[in-house]
Amino acid sequence: MKKITVILLFFLFWGCSTNQQPAVPADTKLELANTYYNNGLYQAAVDEYLEYLHDYSLDANRQANTYYNIANIYFERINDYEKALQYYFKIKYLYPQSSVQQDVGKKIVNCLERLKRSKDANRYVAQEAALDKNSVRENKPGAVVAEIGERKITQGDLDFEISKLPAYMQGQLNEKNAKKEFLKQFIIQELLYDSAKKQGLDKDKEVVEGAYRVQKGLMAEKMLQNELKDQPEITAADAEMYYKANKERYAEKDENGKVVKEKPFSQVAEQAARDLAMQRQQQAYQKLAERLIKANNVNIYESKVQ
């Protein structure tokens, strides 16, 4: 009986030992995380970095740097400042000897300010004494394409900024010269922003009011997007049906507005799809507006408007 127990324990121990061995080399795991990041799959990159930290034996400096990558993804790419703050504090207190400590302190302040916790940010600055509150932005993968003082702007930074533009504008930046011009304008914008902040213009009443109005508009737009997210995708059949119901809209007309030639659907398919999408958005907006007005007992006295 003892012999059988020993054998079972041996196999149990052996099985646990083999299960603890990662299926892929550490460098491969890290390369996959970086590939996710470089291709804009930011949450997937975070998940891989976390598995990399959990599954492999890393020295303290590598652990701190990996957590720093995770925090920066949440801060600069996903814009989840609470998550970013969580990982910055993790580095701050668990890896005090890390080479990124100074930048972590700045990023903590940036997170608190974006979360509208200015009092906490000020208290943290007081605690850290000489902490510089200027915005800090970390490089992304790729060759360095420009420098602003000690700050480096990489090809990854440039590509990310372009990816945030509307699709039609991105299409205008495919050529190398167009990207160069965009980079120059981006740098000028950054310099203007940094100079304005140094002058305290982020506290200017007009700026604060303008930022509030922009925030309201973005929040309203986001809510409208949520209303549209469950709508079925527009198919070619949908677009063609819309075209048939609005043929005159796509026809060629003379100066008097008289139809002189009808265009076939094949020539206007994309435009019809865009127009249908716009119509659906307007309808969703109208339904949402009516629902909110009814729910909030709104009364509009049009006769009193001067």
C-alpha atoms as a printed R data frame, in Angstrom:
    type eleno elety resid chain resno       x      y       z
1   ATOM     1    CA   MET     A     1   0.000  0.000   0.000
2   ATOM     2    CA   LYS     A     2   2.843  2.373   0.846
3   ATOM     3    CA   LYS     A     3   4.535  1.541  -2.462
4   ATOM     4    CA   ILE     A     4   1.378  2.399  -4.397
5   ATOM     5    CA   THR     A     5   1.012  5.668  -2.449
6   ATOM     6    CA   VAL     A     6   4.607  6.642  -3.215
7   ATOM     7    CA   ILE     A     7   4.097  5.919  -6.919
8   ATOM     8    CA   LEU     A     8   0.895  7.978  -6.988
9   ATOM     9    CA   LEU     A     9   2.599 10.853  -5.226
10  ATOM    10    CA   PHE     A    10   5.475 10.643  -7.698
11  ATOM    11    CA   PHE     A    11   3.173 10.909 -10.692
12  ATOM    12    CA   LEU     A    12   1.152 13.659  -9.037
13  ATOM    13    CA   PHE     A    13   4.309 15.655  -8.352
14  ATOM    14    CA   TRP     A    14   5.648 14.963 -11.845
15  ATOM    15    CA   GLY     A    15   2.364 16.061 -13.438
16  ATOM    16    CA   CYS     A    16   2.298 19.309 -11.445
17  ATOM    17    CA   SER     A    17   5.920 19.993 -12.335
18  ATOM    18    CA   THR     A    18   5.351 19.528 -16.057
19  ATOM    19    CA   ASN     A    19   2.181 21.642 -15.977
20  ATOM    20    CA   GLN     A    20   4.153 24.495 -14.487
21  ATOM    21    CA   GLN     A    21   6.430 24.655 -17.523
22  ATOM    22    CA   PRO     A    22   5.246 27.298 -20.031
23  ATOM    23    CA   ALA     A    23   4.270 25.905 -23.403
24  ATOM    24    CA   VAL     A    24   6.326 28.488 -25.321
25  ATOM    25    CA   PRO     A    25   9.644 30.263 -24.673
26  ATOM    26    CA   ALA     A    26   9.500 33.566 -22.818
27  ATOM    27    CA   ASP     A    27  10.834 35.543 -25.799
28  ATOM    28    CA   THR     A    28   8.098 34.131 -28.024
29  ATOM    29    CA   LYS     A    29   5.435 35.091 -25.498
30  ATOM    30    CA   LEU     A    30   6.828 38.621 -25.285
31  ATOM    31    CA   GLU     A    31   7.032 38.870 -29.078
32  ATOM    32    CA   LEU     A    32   3.358 37.902 -29.352
33  ATOM    33    CA   ALA     A    33   2.378 40.586 -26.830
34  ATOM    34    CA   ASN     A    34   4.383 43.167 -28.769
35  ATOM    35    CA   THR     A    35   2.794 42.036 -32.044
36  ATOM    36    CA   TYR     A    36  -0.680 42.476 -30.568
37  ATOM    37    CA   TYR     A    37   0.322 45.973 -29.466
38  ATOM    38    CA   ASN     A    38   1.840 46.938 -32.813
39  ATOM    39    CA   ASN     A    39  -1.361 45.874 -34.570
40  ATOM    40    CA   GLY     A    40  -3.682 47.839 -32.297
41  ATOM    41    CA   LEU     A    41  -4.962 44.847 -30.294
42  ATOM    42    CA   TYR     A    42  -4.337 46.605 -27.018
43  ATOM    43    CA   GLN     A    43  -6.442 44.516 -24.619
44  ATOM    44    CA   ALA     A    44  -5.010 41.337 -26.127
45  ATOM    45    CA   ALA     A    45  -1.527 42.760 -25.595
46  ATOM    46    CA   VAL     A    46  -2.322 43.469 -21.934
47  ATOM    47    CA   ASP     A    47  -3.572 39.894 -21.468
48  ATOM    48    CA   GLU     A    48  -0.374 38.473 -22.997
49  ATOM    49    CA   TYR     A    49   1.863 40.718 -20.881
50  ATOM    50    CA   LEU     A    50   0.033 39.556 -17.757
51  ATOM    51    CA   GLU     A    51   0.484 35.896 -18.713
52  ATOM    52    CA   TYR     A    52   4.143 36.636 -19.436
53  ATOM    53    CA   LEU     A    53   4.507 38.013 -15.905
54  ATOM    54    CA   HIS     A    54   2.635 35.106 -14.342
55  ATOM    55    CA   ASP     A    55   4.181 32.196 -16.237
56  ATOM    56    CA   TYR     A    56   7.860 33.094 -16.425
57  ATOM    57    CA   SER     A    57  10.603 33.788 -13.930
58  ATOM    58    CA   LEU     A    58  11.593 37.416 -14.526
59  ATOM    59    CA   ASP     A    59  13.949 39.693 -12.649
60  ATOM    60    CA   ALA     A    60  12.503 42.709 -10.824
61  ATOM    61    CA   ASN     A    61  13.524 45.195 -13.503
62  ATOM    62    CA   ARG     A    62  11.838 43.180 -16.272
63  ATOM    63    CA   GLN     A    63   8.700 42.826 -14.157
64  ATOM    64    CA   ALA     A    64   8.562 46.584 -13.520
65  ATOM    65    CA   ASN     A    65   9.068 47.394 -17.203
66  ATOM    66    CA   THR     A    66   6.342 44.958 -18.243
67  ATOM    67    CA   TYR     A    67   3.876 46.416 -15.749
68  ATOM    68    CA   TYR     A    68   4.879 49.826 -17.072
69  ATOM    69    CA   ASN     A    69   3.973 48.717 -20.606
70  ATOM    70    CA   ILE     A    70   0.581 47.539 -19.336
71  ATOM    71    CA   ALA     A    71  -0.052 50.784 -17.464
72  ATOM    72    CA   ASN     A    72   0.883 52.849 -20.522
73  ATOM    73    CA   ILE     A    73  -1.498 50.854 -22.735
74  ATOM    74    CA   TYR     A    74  -4.376 51.565 -20.367
75  ATOM    75    CA   PHE     A    75  -3.316 55.218 -20.075
76  ATOM    76    CA   GLU     A    76  -2.552 56.128 -23.681
77  ATOM    77    CA   ARG     A    77  -4.388 53.587 -25.811
78  ATOM    78    CA   ILE     A    78  -7.443 52.255 -23.973
79  ATOM    79    CA   ASN     A    79  -7.894 55.477 -21.956
80  ATOM    80    CA   ASP     A    80  -8.872 53.530 -18.845
81  ATOM    81    CA   TYR     A    81  -7.202 55.806 -16.310
82  ATOM    82    CA   GLU     A    82  -8.330 53.846 -13.248
83  ATOM    83    CA   LYS     A    83  -6.664 50.673 -14.560
84  ATOM    84    CA   ALA     A    84  -3.571 52.640 -15.522
85  ATOM    85    CA   LEU     A    85  -3.424 54.180 -12.053
86  ATOM    86    CA   GLN     A    86  -3.645 50.723 -10.502
87  ATOM    87    CA   TYR     A    87  -0.544 49.504 -12.357
88  ATOM    88    CA   TYR     A    88   1.422 52.720 -11.886
89  ATOM    89    CA   PHE     A    89   0.911 52.450  -8.122
90  ATOM    90    CA   LYS     A    90   1.923 48.771  -8.296
91  ATOM    91    CA   ILE     A    91   5.247 49.796  -9.818
92  ATOM    92    CA   LYS     A    92   5.597 52.716  -7.407
93  ATOM    93    CA   TYR     A    93   5.421 50.618  -4.266
94  ATOM    94    CA   LEU     A    94   6.556 47.123  -5.328
95  ATOM    95    CA   TYR     A    95   9.532 48.122  -7.494
96  ATOM    96    CA   PRO     A    96  11.108 51.155  -5.765
97  ATOM    97    CA   GLN     A    97  14.483 50.580  -7.475
98  ATOM    98    CA   SER     A    98  13.024 50.531 -10.970
99  ATOM    99    CA   SER     A    99  14.482 52.899 -13.559
100 ATOM   100    CA   VAL     A   100  10.958 54.057 -14.490
101 ATOM   101    CA   GLN     A   101  10.118 55.401 -11.026
102 ATOM   102    CA   GLN     A   102  10.415 59.092 -11.954
103 ATOM   103    CA   ASP     A   103   8.126 58.725 -14.964
104 ATOM   104    CA   VAL     A   104   5.673 56.641 -12.942
105 ATOM   105    CA   GLY     A   105   5.238 59.515 -10.505
106 ATOM   106    CA   LYS     A   106   4.366 61.875 -13.362
107 ATOM   107    CA   LYS     A   107   1.935 59.397 -14.873
108 ATOM   108    CA   ILE     A   108   0.152 58.985 -11.523
109 ATOM   109    CA   VAL     A   109  -0.482 62.729 -11.482
110 ATOM   110    CA   ASN     A   110  -1.680 62.631 -15.112
111 ATOM   111    CA   CYS     A   111  -4.140 59.832 -14.285
112 ATOM   112    CA   LEU     A   112  -5.524 61.640 -11.246
113 ATOM   113    CA   GLU     A   113  -6.011 64.820 -13.260
114 ATOM   114    CA   ARG     A   114  -7.823 62.968 -16.051
115 ATOM   115    CA   LEU     A   115 -10.058 61.366 -13.443
116 ATOM   116    CA   LYS     A   116 -10.839 64.913 -12.230
117 ATOM   117    CA   ARG     A   117  -9.189 64.199  -8.886
118 ATOM   118    CA   SER     A   118  -7.142 67.380  -8.766
119 ATOM   119    CA   LYS     A   119  -7.044 67.457  -4.968
120 ATOM   120    CA   ASP     A   120  -5.565 63.953  -4.900
121 ATOM   121    CA   ALA     A   121  -3.089 64.963  -7.598
122 ATOM   122    CA   ASN     A   122  -2.019 68.026  -5.633
123 ATOM   123    CA   ARG     A   123  -1.673 66.000  -2.467
124 ATOM   124    CA   TYR     A   124   0.454 63.443  -4.284
125 ATOM   125    CA   VAL     A   125   2.649 66.202  -5.714
126 ATOM   126    CA   ALA     A   126   3.122 67.639  -2.236
127 ATOM   127    CA   GLN     A   127   4.126 64.219  -0.951
128 ATOM   128    CA   GLU     A   128   6.601 63.694  -3.755
129 ATOM   129    CA   ALA     A   129   8.039 67.225  -3.303
130 ATOM   130    CA   ALA     A   130   9.976 67.827  -6.512
131 ATOM   131    CA   LEU     A   131   7.655 65.913  -8.824
132 ATOM   132    CA   ASP     A   132   7.290 67.610 -12.218
133 ATOM   133    CA   LYS     A   133   3.649 67.689 -13.298
134 ATOM   134    CA   ASN     A   134   4.324 68.173 -17.016
135 ATOM   135    CA   SER     A   135   2.585 65.600 -19.216
136 ATOM   136    CA   VAL     A   136   4.645 62.533 -20.004
137 ATOM   137    CA   ARG     A   137   4.108 60.421 -23.072
138 ATOM   138    CA   GLU     A   138   6.062 57.229 -23.689
139 ATOM   139    CA   ASN     A   139   7.454 56.125 -27.030
140 ATOM   140    CA   LYS     A   140   5.773 53.371 -28.957
141 ATOM   141    CA   PRO     A   141   7.538 50.738 -31.084
142 ATOM   142    CA   GLY     A   142   9.265 51.807 -34.264
143 ATOM   143    CA   ALA     A   143  12.074 54.057 -35.447
144 ATOM   144    CA   VAL     A   144  12.386 57.504 -33.892
145 ATOM   145    CA   VAL     A   145  11.038 59.968 -36.483
146 ATOM   146    CA   ALA     A   146  11.322 63.177 -34.436
147 ATOM   147    CA   GLU     A   147  12.485 64.550 -31.099
148 ATOM   148    CA   ILE     A   148  11.088 67.347 -28.955
149 ATOM   149    CA   GLY     A   149  13.869 67.977 -26.493
150 ATOM   150    CA   GLU     A   150  14.330 64.675 -24.686
151 ATOM   151    CA   ARG     A   151  10.976 63.315 -25.838
152 ATOM   152    CA   LYS     A   152  11.164 60.891 -28.754
153 ATOM   153    CA   ILE     A   153   8.356 60.412 -31.274
154 ATOM   154    CA   THR     A   154   8.431 57.040 -32.998
155 ATOM   155    CA   GLN     A   155   6.804 55.688 -36.131
156 ATOM   156    CA   GLY     A   156   4.387 53.913 -33.793
157 ATOM   157    CA   ASP     A   157   3.361 57.266 -32.283
158 ATOM   158    CA   LEU     A   158   2.820 58.728 -35.756
159 ATOM   159    CA   ASP     A   159   0.797 55.745 -36.989
160 ATOM   160    CA   PHE     A   160  -1.366 55.819 -33.868
161 ATOM   161    CA   GLU     A   161  -2.167 59.526 -34.250
162 ATOM   162    CA   ILE     A   162  -3.111 58.976 -37.888
163 ATOM   163    CA   SER     A   163  -5.323 56.010 -36.934
164 ATOM   164    CA   LYS     A   164  -7.386 58.334 -34.716
165 ATOM   165    CA   LEU     A   165  -8.366 60.504 -37.690
166 ATOM   166    CA   PRO     A   166 -11.597 60.001 -39.675
167 ATOM   167    CA   ALA     A   167 -11.271 57.381 -42.428
168 ATOM   168    CA   TYR     A   168 -11.379 59.916 -45.263
169 ATOM   169    CA   MET     A   169  -8.480 61.853 -43.710
170 ATOM   170    CA   GLN     A   170  -6.433 58.695 -43.185
171 ATOM   171    CA   GLY     A   171  -6.795 58.002 -46.894
172 ATOM   172    CA   GLN     A   172  -5.115 61.330 -47.638
173 ATOM   173    CA   LEU     A   173  -2.050 60.393 -45.557
174 ATOM   174    CA   ASN     A   174  -0.880 57.305 -47.441
175 ATOM   175    CA   GLU     A   175   1.956 59.135 -49.177
176 ATOM   176    CA   LYS     A   176   5.266 59.673 -47.377
177 ATOM   177    CA   ASN     A   177   5.275 63.462 -47.956
178 ATOM   178    CA   ALA     A   178   1.755 63.760 -46.550
179 ATOM   179    CA   LYS     A   179   2.853 61.887 -43.423
180 ATOM   180    CA   LYS     A   180   5.846 64.201 -43.064
181 ATOM   181    CA   GLU     A   181   3.584 67.242 -43.193
182 ATOM   182    CA   PHE     A   182   1.182 65.689 -40.692
183 ATOM   183    CA   LEU     A   183   4.126 64.974 -38.374
184 ATOM   184    CA   LYS     A   184   5.218 68.631 -38.542
185 ATOM   185    CA   GLN     A   185   1.706 69.843 -37.761
186 ATOM   186    CA   PHE     A   186   1.415 67.314 -34.917
187 ATOM   187    CA   ILE     A   187   4.682 68.586 -33.401
188 ATOM   188    CA   ILE     A   188   3.536 72.212 -33.671
189 ATOM   189    CA   GLN     A   189   0.265 71.268 -31.945
190 ATOM   190    CA   GLU     A   190   2.191 69.562 -29.150
191 ATOM   191    CA   LEU     A   191   4.453 72.602 -28.714
192 ATOM   192    CA   LEU     A   192   1.461 74.933 -28.575
193 ATOM   193    CA   TYR     A   193  -0.231 72.670 -26.013
194 ATOM   194    CA   ASP     A   194   2.868 72.416 -23.820
195 ATOM   195    CA   SER     A   195   3.446 76.182 -23.953
196 ATOM   196    CA   ALA     A   196  -0.192 76.908 -23.151
197 ATOM   197    CA   LYS     A   197  -0.125 74.555 -20.168
198 ATOM   198    CA   LYS     A   198   3.046 76.177 -18.826
199 ATOM   199    CA   GLN     A   199   1.211 79.512 -18.973
200 ATOM   200    CA   GLY     A   200  -1.632 78.038 -16.941
201 ATOM   201    CA   LEU     A   201  -4.146 78.238 -19.775
202 ATOM   202    CA   ASP     A   202  -5.580 74.844 -18.793
203 ATOM   203    CA   LYS     A   203  -7.161 76.781 -15.900
204 ATOM   204    CA   ASP     A   204  -8.485 79.591 -18.133
205 ATOM   205    CA   LYS     A   205 -12.262 80.010 -17.722
206 ATOM   206    CA   GLU     A   206 -12.949 79.913 -21.470
207 ATOM   207    CA   VAL     A   207 -10.831 76.778 -21.873
208 ATOM   208    CA   VAL     A   208 -12.556 75.033 -18.963
209 ATOM   209    CA   GLU     A   209 -15.987 75.952 -20.341
210 ATOM   210    CA   GLY     A   210 -15.013 74.863 -23.854
211 ATOM   211    CA   ALA     A   211 -13.681 71.539 -22.573
212 ATOM   212    CA   TYR     A   212 -16.932 70.998 -20.675
213 ATOM   213    CA   ARG     A   213 -18.969 71.613 -23.832
214 ATOM   214    CA   VAL     A   214 -16.782 69.272 -25.868
215 ATOM   215    CA   GLN     A   215 -17.141 66.615 -23.178
216 ATOM   216    CA   LYS     A   216 -20.927 66.932 -23.271
217 ATOM   217    CA   GLY     A   217 -20.927 66.559 -27.033
218 ATOM   218    CA   LEU     A   218 -18.679 63.487 -26.927
219 ATOM   219    CA   MET     A   219 -20.798 61.857 -24.229
220 ATOM   220    CA   ALA     A   220 -23.992 62.487 -26.208
221 ATOM   221    CA   GLU     A   221 -22.374 61.074 -29.341
222 ATOM   222    CA   LYS     A   222 -21.213 57.998 -27.409
223 ATOM   223    CA   MET     A   223 -24.722 57.393 -26.104
224 ATOM   224    CA   LEU     A   224 -26.070 57.621 -29.656
225 ATOM   225    CA   GLN     A   225 -23.445 55.107 -30.794
226 ATOM   226    CA   ASN     A   226 -24.634 52.745 -28.061
227 ATOM   227    CA   GLU     A   227 -28.153 53.070 -29.452
228 ATOM   228    CA   LEU     A   228 -26.888 52.042 -32.886
229 ATOM   229    CA   LYS     A   229 -24.521 49.250 -31.895
230 ATOM   230    CA   ASP     A   230 -27.167 46.500 -32.010
231 ATOM   231    CA   GLN     A   231 -28.497 47.474 -35.410
232 ATOM   232    CA   PRO     A   232 -27.863 44.921 -38.173
233 ATOM   233    CA   GLU     A   233 -25.088 45.658 -40.625
234 ATOM   234    CA   ILE     A   234 -26.171 47.289 -43.878
235 ATOM   235    CA   THR     A   235 -26.002 44.720 -46.672
236 ATOM   236    CA   ALA     A   236 -25.781 45.259 -50.413
237 ATOM   237    CA   ALA     A   237 -29.446 44.259 -50.629
238 ATOM   238    CA   ASP     A   238 -30.369 46.926 -48.061
239 ATOM   239    CA   ALA     A   239 -28.459 49.581 -49.994
240 ATOM   240    CA   GLU     A   240 -30.064 48.538 -53.290
241 ATOM   241    CA   MET     A   241 -33.542 48.686 -51.794
242 ATOM   242    CA   TYR     A   242 -32.796 52.181 -50.507
243 ATOM   243    CA   TYR     A   243 -31.484 53.151 -53.948
244 ATOM   244    CA   LYS     A   244 -34.650 51.945 -55.688
245 ATOM   245    CA   ALA     A   245 -36.790 53.994 -53.310
246 ATOM   246    CA   ASN     A   246 -34.672 57.111 -53.924
247 ATOM   247    CA   LYS     A   247 -33.534 56.777 -57.556
248 ATOM   248    CA   GLU     A   248 -34.069 60.432 -58.345
249 ATOM   249    CA   ARG     A   249 -31.607 61.378 -55.628
250 ATOM   250    CA   TYR     A   250 -28.772 59.689 -57.534
251 ATOM   251    CA   ALA     A   251 -29.788 60.741 -61.047
252 ATOM   252    CA   GLU     A   252 -28.041 63.339 -63.179
253 ATOM   253    CA   LYS     A   253 -30.123 66.527 -63.430
254 ATOM   254    CA   ASP     A   254 -30.062 69.622 -65.553
255 ATOM   255    CA   GLU     A   255 -29.846 73.166 -64.213
256 ATOM   256    CA   ASN     A   256 -33.608 73.171 -63.642
257 ATOM   257    CA   GLY     A   257 -33.476 70.021 -61.526
258 ATOM   258    CA   LYS     A   258 -34.998 67.787 -64.223
259 ATOM   259    CA   VAL     A   259 -33.708 64.213 -64.388
260 ATOM   260    CA   VAL     A   260 -31.729 63.657 -67.583
261 ATOM   261    CA   LYS     A   261 -30.091 60.331 -66.770
262 ATOM   262    CA   GLU     A   262 -30.518 57.696 -64.111
263 ATOM   263    CA   LYS     A   263 -27.392 56.131 -62.698
264 ATOM   264    CA   PRO     A   264 -27.312 52.346 -62.201
265 ATOM   265    CA   PHE     A   265 -26.994 50.997 -58.676
266 ATOM   266    CA   SER     A   266 -23.480 49.701 -59.385
267 ATOM   267    CA   GLN     A   267 -22.238 53.280 -59.755
268 ATOM   268    CA   VAL     A   268 -23.750 54.608 -56.545
269 ATOM   269    CA   ALA     A   269 -23.763 51.543 -54.263
270 ATOM   270    CA   GLU     A   270 -21.333 52.988 -51.715
271 ATOM   271    CA   GLN     A   271 -23.105 56.349 -51.586
272 ATOM   272    CA   ALA     A   272 -26.480 54.644 -51.141
273 ATOM   273    CA   ALA     A   273 -25.077 52.571 -48.252
274 ATOM   274    CA   ARG     A   274 -23.714 55.719 -46.572
275 ATOM   275    CA   ASP     A   275 -27.000 57.550 -47.046
276 ATOM   276    CA   LEU     A   276 -28.934 54.630 -45.571
277 ATOM   277    CA   ALA     A   277 -26.569 54.528 -42.585
278 ATOM   278    CA   MET     A   278 -27.103 58.252 -42.056
279 ATOM   279    CA   GLN     A   279 -30.874 57.819 -42.246
280 ATOM   280    CA   ARG     A   280 -30.777 55.064 -39.645
281 ATOM   281    CA   GLN     A   281 -28.632 57.213 -37.385
282 ATOM   282    CA   GLN     A   282 -31.077 60.100 -37.663
283 ATOM   283    CA   GLN     A   283 -33.994 57.799 -36.911
284 ATOM   284    CA   ALA     A   284 -32.200 56.392 -33.872
285 ATOM   285    CA   TYR     A   285 -31.448 59.920 -32.697
286 ATOM   286    CA   GLN     A   286 -35.094 60.915 -33.068
287 ATOM   287    CA   LYS     A   287 -36.324 57.867 -31.124
288 ATOM   288    CA   LEU     A   288 -33.784 58.469 -28.366
289 ATOM   289    CA   ALA     A   289 -34.716 62.168 -28.156
290 ATOM   290    CA   GLU     A   290 -38.425 61.387 -27.927
291 ATOM   291    CA   ARG     A   291 -37.820 58.770 -25.238
292 ATOM   292    CA   LEU     A   292 -35.693 61.118 -23.146
293 ATOM   293    CA   ILE     A   293 -38.146 63.991 -23.489
294 ATOM   294    CA   LYS     A   294 -41.006 61.788 -22.349
295 ATOM   295    CA   ALA     A   295 -39.058 60.223 -19.484
296 ATOM   296    CA   ASN     A   296 -37.938 63.594 -18.126
297 ATOM   297    CA   ASN     A   297 -41.321 65.346 -18.362
298 ATOM   298    CA   VAL     A   298 -40.022 68.072 -20.697
299 ATOM   299    CA   ASN     A   299 -42.271 70.980 -21.641
300 ATOM   300    CA   ILE     A   300 -41.325 73.378 -24.431
301 ATOM   301    CA   TYR     A   301 -43.307 76.625 -24.615
302 ATOM   302    CA   GLU     A   302 -42.730 77.567 -28.244
303 ATOM   303    CA   SER     A   303 -45.197 80.477 -28.158
304 ATOM   304    CA   LYS     A   304 -43.047 82.225 -25.542
305 ATOM   305    CA   VAL     A   305 -39.858 82.057 -27.556
306 ATOM   306    CA   GLN     A   306 -38.959 85.567 -28.777
